Amino acid sequence: MVLFERTEFMGRVARTKAEMQRRGLDLLLVASPANQFYLTGYDGCSYYTPQMVIVSLAQEEPIWFGRKMDAVGAKFTAFLAPENVVPYPDKYVGSSELHPMDYLAELMAEKGWAAGRVGVEMDDYYYTARWHEILTRRMPKAAFEDAFLLVNRVRMTKSAREIEFMMQAGTIAGQAMEAARRAVAPGVRQCDVMAELYKVTTAGTPEFGGTFPCKPPNAMVGEYCSAPHLSWTDAPLVEDEIFYIEMGGVRHRYHSPLSRCVYVGKPPRELVDTTAIIREGLEAVLDTIKPGVLCEEAAAAWTKVIKKYGIEKDSRIGYPVGIGYPPTWGELTCSMRAGDRTVMEENMTFHCIPALWLDKYGLVVSESFVVTKDGARTFADYPRELLTN
């Protein structure tokens, strides 16, 4: 199923080519699965084998290059003409003697694209040192340039349909968090709470379904809440524990993250009050958002609030979000923190997560939102408080 009209894909390609021209690039090799999805629509769990999207200024459409058996998936999901889906034989998969990048270099030579300035995503998770060694050796007349985040920056501004998917993902996120909240009780295993959450993120709503996220939720209990990126266990919940959950609703690969804490039992006043401070700071950030605001200005709104209460936080409070493939739903381009002068534009989307990880526990209230001409519009509609059952 192709999710967007050809005109939208060609607009994305045109903006990418414009940035290539600005940087003096003739060719762009895109390794990131998220960026491949953005430029072509290709969507499959095939990124464990080498695949690439090639954008050439000399050709209208990009080329999807990947394993032969996965070319069938491109037929169903990519907007590309059949001749722009180029498979490599299966003998190149898992071979100690052959590598798909050798095949790609031969393709570039056949098309006359093995010279000029070639952009590659040098710091992307999927562009390996082996890939780069083969390509540079096999294309000696090409000048390789770092084009990491080129496409990421292009895709920061979303279309109306992308925002629609993120709104739907936000609805799923809120309902999934509520399912987790209802499941929390003394004696219930942590994993059983998360199973209820997963049921909703997968099933979605009667109107639209969900799917799997690009990474598992961060879900910590008790003292483990003081660490931000741990996972649940099969231990039963006990009275007077915090269950910290950072998760995302997902609709067609578009993620709307949402974070809350659930307290097992009656929460102490200290935790309720600290959560209220986080909410106050979060809402100060959301009130600041509008086109033209700098990321550092959004962060300053948070800092101004917590400073009143003698609280300090040295990590960022947010980042742009959208298409998510393992290992992240973040777009990696900027952060809400002091010194980041990225300008927020209408239809950019962010996750603001001003969590506090303290010595003995952690607390969080987060929201994902789109920048509109009238301010921030959040994707989820869910209580901003320390939850209880």
C-alpha positions in Angstrom: 0.0 0.0 0.0 1.5 3.3 -1.1 0.6 5.8 1.6 1.1 9.1 -0.2 0.4 10.5 -3.6 3.2 10.6 -6.2 3.1 14.4 -6.1 4.0 14.3 -2.4 6.9 12.0 -3.0 8.2 14.0 -5.9 8.0 17.1 -3.7 10.2 15.4 -1.1 12.6 14.4 -3.8 12.7 17.9 -5.2 13.5 19.4 -1.8 16.2 16.8 -1.3 17.7 17.6 -4.7 17.6 21.3 -4.0 19.7 20.7 -0.9 22.0 18.5 -2.8 22.5 21.2 -5.4 23.2 23.8 -2.6 25.9 21.5 -1.3 27.3 20.7 -4.7 26.4 17.0 -4.7 25.7 15.1 -7.8 24.5 11.9 -6.1 23.1 11.0 -2.7 23.3 7.5 -1.2 20.7 7.1 1.5 21.2 4.2 4.0 18.8 5.3 6.7 15.6 3.2 6.5 13.5 6.1 7.8 14.9 8.4 5.0 14.4 5.6 2.4 10.7 5.4 3.5 10.4 9.2 3.3 11.8 9.4 -0.2 10.2 6.3 -1.8 7.6 4.8 0.5 9.5 1.5 0.7 8.6 -0.2 4.0 9.8 -3.6 5.0 11.8 -5.2 7.8 14.6 -5.9 5.4 17.2 -3.4 6.7 19.2 -6.2 8.4 20.7 -6.7 4.9 22.3 -3.9 2.9 19.9 -1.7 1.0 20.2 1.9 -0.4 18.1 4.6 -2.0 20.0 6.5 -4.7 19.0 10.1 -5.6 20.7 11.4 -8.7 20.3 14.9 -10.1 20.4 13.3 -13.5 17.2 11.2 -12.9 13.7 12.1 -12.0 12.9 9.3 -9.6 15.2 7.8 -6.9 16.3 4.2 -7.2 15.6 1.6 -4.5 18.4 -0.9 -4.3 18.1 -4.0 -2.2 17.9 -7.8 -1.8 16.1 -9.6 -4.6 13.4 -11.1 -2.4 12.6 -7.7 -0.9 12.1 -6.0 -4.3 8.6 -7.5 -4.2 7.9 -5.4 -1.1 9.0 -2.4 -3.1 6.4 -3.1 -5.7 3.7 -2.9 -3.0 5.0 0.0 -0.9 7.2 2.3 -3.1 5.9 4.8 -5.6 8.7 4.1 -8.0 8.5 2.9 -11.6 9.5 -0.8 -11.9 12.8 0.0 -13.6 13.8 2.1 -10.5 13.6 -0.9 -8.2 17.0 -2.6 -8.6 17.6 -6.0 -6.8 20.8 -7.7 -6.1 21.1 -11.5 -6.2 20.8 -13.5 -3.1 24.3 -14.9 -3.4 25.5 -11.5 -2.1 23.6 -12.0 1.2 25.7 -13.3 4.1 28.7 -14.0 1.9 32.3 -13.6 2.9 33.4 -13.2 -0.7 30.6 -11.0 -2.2 29.1 -7.8 -0.9 26.0 -5.8 -2.1 28.1 -2.7 -2.2 30.2 -4.2 -4.9 27.1 -4.8 -6.9 26.0 -1.2 -6.2 29.3 0.2 -7.4 28.9 -1.7 -10.6 25.4 -0.2 -11.0 26.8 3.3 -10.5 29.4 2.6 -13.2 26.8 1.4 -15.6 24.7 4.5 -15.1 27.7 6.8 -15.4 27.4 7.9 -11.8 30.7 6.7 -10.5 32.3 10.1 -10.6 31.5 13.6 -9.3 30.5 14.4 -5.7 28.7 11.7 -3.8 26.9 12.3 -0.5 26.7 9.5 2.0 25.2 9.4 5.5 28.5 8.9 7.3 27.1 8.8 10.9 23.9 6.9 10.2 23.4 3.7 12.1 23.1 1.7 8.9 26.0 3.0 6.9 28.9 0.9 8.0 32.7 1.2 7.7 32.7 -1.8 5.4 30.2 -0.2 3.0 32.3 3.0 2.9 35.5 1.1 2.3 34.0 -0.8 -0.7 32.3 2.2 -2.3 35.3 4.4 -2.1 37.6 1.7 -3.4 35.3 0.8 -6.2 34.5 4.4 -7.2 37.9 6.0 -7.2 36.9 8.9 -9.4 34.1 10.0 -7.0 34.6 12.5 -4.2 32.7 11.3 -1.2 31.1 13.9 1.1 29.3 13.6 4.4 25.6 14.1 3.9 24.5 12.9 7.3 21.1 14.5 8.3 20.6 16.0 4.8 17.3 14.2 4.3 16.5 14.3 8.1 16.4 18.1 7.9 14.3 18.0 4.7 11.7 15.8 6.4 11.4 17.9 9.6 8.5 19.9 8.1 5.5 17.6 7.7 2.7 17.5 5.2 -1.0 17.5 6.2 -1.2 13.7 5.7 1.9 13.1 7.8 0.4 15.2 10.6 -2.8 13.3 10.3 -0.9 10.0 10.9 0.8 11.5 13.9 -2.5 12.7 15.4 -3.8 9.2 15.0 -0.7 7.8 16.6 -1.2 10.2 19.5 -4.7 8.9 20.0 -3.3 5.4 20.1 -0.7 6.5 22.6 -3.2 8.0 25.0 -5.4 4.9 24.9 -2.4 2.6 25.4 -1.2 4.6 28.4 -4.7 4.4 29.9 -4.7 0.6 29.4 -1.4 0.4 31.2 -2.7 2.6 34.1 -5.7 0.4 34.5 -3.6 -2.7 34.7 -1.3 -1.4 37.4 -2.0 -3.0 40.8 -0.1 -4.8 43.6 0.7 -8.3 42.6 0.4 -7.7 38.8 3.6 -8.5 37.0 5.4 -5.6 35.2 5.4 -7.6 31.9 1.6 -8.1 32.1 1.1 -4.3 32.4 3.2 -3.8 29.3 1.3 -6.6 27.5 -1.9 -4.5 27.9 -0.1 -1.5 26.5 1.2 -3.5 23.5 -2.3 -4.8 22.8 -3.5 -1.3 22.3 -0.5 0.0 20.4 -0.9 -2.9 18.0 -4.7 -2.9 17.7 -5.2 0.8 17.7 -8.8 2.0 17.7 -11.9 0.8 15.9 -11.2 3.6 13.3 -7.5 2.9 12.6 -5.0 0.3 13.6 -1.6 0.7 15.1 1.6 -1.2 14.5 4.9 -2.0 16.2 7.2 0.8 17.5 10.7 1.3 16.3 12.0 0.5 19.8 10.5 -1.0 22.9 9.0 1.3 25.6 11.3 2.5 28.4 9.5 1.1 31.4 11.1 1.1 34.8 9.8 0.4 38.2 11.0 1.5 41.7 14.6 2.6 42.0 15.2 1.7 38.4 13.2 4.9 37.5 16.3 6.9 38.2 17.8 5.5 35.0 16.1 6.6 31.8 16.5 3.8 29.3 15.9 0.5 31.1 13.1 -2.1 30.7 10.4 -4.0 32.6 10.8 -7.4 34.2 8.4 -10.2 35.3 8.5 -9.0 38.9 5.1 -8.4 40.5 4.3 -4.8 41.5 4.2 -3.9 45.1 2.7 -0.9 47.0 4.5 2.4 46.9 6.3 1.9 43.6 6.5 4.2 40.6 6.0 2.7 37.2 7.7 5.0 34.7 6.6 4.5 31.0 7.9 6.2 27.9 6.2 4.8 24.8 4.9 5.8 21.5 1.7 5.3 19.5 2.5 4.4 15.9 0.6 4.8 12.7 2.2 3.9 9.4 5.7 4.3 10.9 4.9 7.8 12.3 5.5 7.9 16.0 3.8 10.1 18.7 5.7 9.5 21.9 4.0 9.9 25.3 5.4 9.5 28.8 3.7 9.2 32.2 4.3 7.6 35.6 1.8 5.4 37.4 2.0 5.1 41.2 1.1 1.8 42.9 -1.0 3.0 45.8 -1.5 6.5 47.2 1.4 8.7 46.1 3.4 10.8 48.6 2.9 14.5 48.5 6.5 15.0 47.4 5.9 13.0 44.2 2.6 14.7 43.4 4.2 18.2 43.9 7.3 17.3 41.8 5.0 16.0 39.0 3.1 19.3 39.2 6.4 21.2 38.7 7.2 19.1 35.6 3.7 19.8 34.2 4.1 23.5 34.9 7.4 23.5 33.1 6.1 21.5 30.2 3.1 23.8 29.7 5.4 26.8 29.8 7.3 25.2 26.9 4.1 24.5 25.0 2.9 28.1 25.6 6.2 29.3 24.1 5.9 27.3 20.8 5.2 29.2 17.6 6.9 29.6 14.2 10.1 31.5 14.6 10.9 30.3 18.2 14.4 28.9 18.7 14.9 25.5 20.3 16.9 27.2 23.0 14.0 29.6 23.8 11.7 26.6 24.4 14.3 25.1 26.7 14.7 28.4 28.6 10.9 28.5 29.3 11.4 25.1 31.1 14.5 26.3 33.0 12.7 29.4 34.2 10.0 27.4 35.8 12.2 24.7 37.6 14.7 27.4 38.7 11.9 28.8 40.9 11.8 25.5 42.8 15.5 25.0 43.1 15.6 22.2 40.5 18.3 21.7 37.9 18.4 19.6 34.8 21.5 19.3 32.6 20.0 17.1 29.7 17.9 18.3 26.8 14.1 18.4 27.1 13.0 17.6 23.6 13.8 16.7 20.0 12.1 16.4 16.6 10.1 13.3 16.0 8.2 11.6 13.2 9.1 8.5 11.1 10.6 5.8 13.2 12.8 2.8 12.3 15.0 0.9 14.7 16.7 2.2 16.8 15.0 5.6 17.1 11.9 7.7 16.5 14.0 10.9 16.8 15.0 12.8 13.7 18.4 13.6 15.2 18.6 17.1 13.8 18.3 19.4 16.9 17.4 19.5 20.5 15.6 21.7 22.9 18.5 22.8 25.0 20.6 25.9 25.7 22.7 26.9 22.7 20.5 25.2 20.0 19.4 28.0 17.7 17.3 25.8 15.3 14.3 27.8 14.3 10.9 26.1 14.7 8.8 26.3 11.6 5.1 25.6 11.1 4.4 21.9 10.7 7.5 20.7 12.5 6.9 18.1 15.1 8.6 17.5 18.4 8.6 15.4 21.5 9.0 17.5 24.7 10.1 15.2 27.5 11.2 17.3 30.6 11.8 14.2 32.8 13.6 14.4 36.1 15.9 11.5 36.9 16.8 11.9 40.6 18.9 9.9 43.0 16.1 7.5 44.1 13.4 7.8 41.4 12.4 9.4 38.2 9.3 11.3 37.1 8.0 12.4 33.7 5.2 14.1 31.9 5.8 14.4 28.2 3.9 15.5 25.0 4.4 15.3 21.3 3.2 18.2 19.3 3.1 20.0 16.0 4.1 23.7 15.5 1.1 25.6 14.1 0.6 29.3 13.4 -1.4 29.4 16.6 1.1 27.6 18.8 1.7 24.0 19.8 -1.0 21.4 19.1 -0.4 18.2 21.0 -1.1 14.8 19.5 -2.4 13.0 22.6 -5.2 14.1 25.0 -4.3 12.5 28.3 -4.0 13.8 31.9 -0.8 15.4 32.8 -0.4 14.1 36.3 1.1 11.4 38.4 -1.3 8.5 37.5 -2.9 6.1 40.0 -5.2 3.2 39.7 
